[in-house]
Amino acid sequence: MADESELAQEVLQEVLDLGRKRGSLSLDEIGVLLQDVDISAEELESLYTTLADAGVDVIDEQVEELGDLSEEE
C-alpha cells in the first residue's frame, strides 16, 4: 500500500512541476496525468490549491475554445 501512496505523491509532484514550468495546465491534462493513480478528493483539492498558490492557471479548454470563437466575430 505504501507503494501506491508513493506513486501518487510522485505523480502529484510531476503535475506540480509541469504546471510551474508551463504556467498553466488544462483540466484534461491533469486528468490524463492522474488517470493511473488513486487519489482521494482531499488530495485532488490540495493539488488544485497548491497549483493556484504556485501561480499555475488551471484552465478548462472547452471554455477557452468558446472564448476564441467569440473573439473571431
C-alpha positions as CSV (number, residue, x, y, z in Angstrom):
1,M,0.0,0.0,0.0
2,A,2.9,2.4,0.7
3,D,4.0,1.9,-2.9
4,E,0.6,3.3,-4.2
5,S,0.9,6.3,-1.9
6,E,4.5,6.9,-3.0
7,L,3.4,6.6,-6.7
8,A,0.6,9.1,-6.1
9,Q,2.9,11.6,-4.4
10,E,5.4,11.3,-7.3
11,V,2.7,11.9,-9.9
12,L,1.3,14.8,-7.9
13,Q,4.8,16.3,-7.8
14,E,5.2,15.8,-11.6
15,V,1.9,17.6,-12.2
16,L,3.1,20.5,-10.0
17,D,6.5,20.6,-11.7
18,L,4.9,20.6,-15.2
19,G,2.5,23.3,-14.1
20,R,5.2,25.5,-12.8
21,K,7.3,25.0,-16.0
22,R,4.4,25.9,-18.3
23,G,2.4,28.3,-16.2
24,S,-0.9,26.6,-16.9
25,L,-2.4,23.1,-17.2
26,S,-5.8,22.1,-18.6
27,L,-8.3,20.0,-16.7
28,D,-7.9,17.4,-19.4
29,E,-4.1,17.3,-19.0
30,I,-4.4,16.9,-15.2
31,G,-6.9,14.1,-15.7
32,V,-4.6,12.3,-18.1
33,L,-1.6,12.6,-15.7
34,L,-3.7,11.4,-12.8
35,Q,-5.5,8.6,-14.6
36,D,-3.3,5.8,-13.3
37,V,-3.2,6.9,-9.6
38,D,-5.8,6.5,-6.9
39,I,-6.0,9.8,-5.1
40,S,-8.7,11.0,-2.7
41,A,-10.9,14.0,-3.2
42,E,-9.0,15.8,-0.5
43,E,-5.7,15.1,-2.3
44,L,-7.1,16.4,-5.5
45,E,-8.4,19.6,-3.8
46,S,-5.0,20.0,-2.2
47,L,-3.3,19.7,-5.7
48,Y,-5.6,22.4,-7.1
49,T,-4.8,24.7,-4.1
50,T,-1.1,24.0,-4.4
51,L,-1.2,24.8,-8.2
52,A,-3.1,28.0,-7.5
53,D,-0.6,29.0,-4.8
54,A,2.3,28.3,-7.2
55,G,0.7,30.6,-9.8
56,V,-0.3,27.8,-12.1
57,D,-3.5,28.5,-14.0
58,V,-5.9,25.5,-14.4
59,I,-7.9,26.1,-17.5
60,D,-10.9,24.4,-19.0
61,E,-10.1,24.1,-22.7
62,Q,-13.8,23.9,-23.7
63,V,-14.4,27.4,-22.1
64,E,-11.2,28.7,-23.7
65,E,-12.3,27.4,-27.2
66,L,-15.7,29.2,-26.8
67,G,-13.7,32.4,-25.9
68,D,-11.6,32.0,-29.1
69,L,-14.8,31.7,-31.2
70,S,-16.3,34.9,-29.8
71,E,-13.1,36.9,-30.4
72,E,-13.2,35.9,-34.1
73,E,-16.6,37.5,-34.7
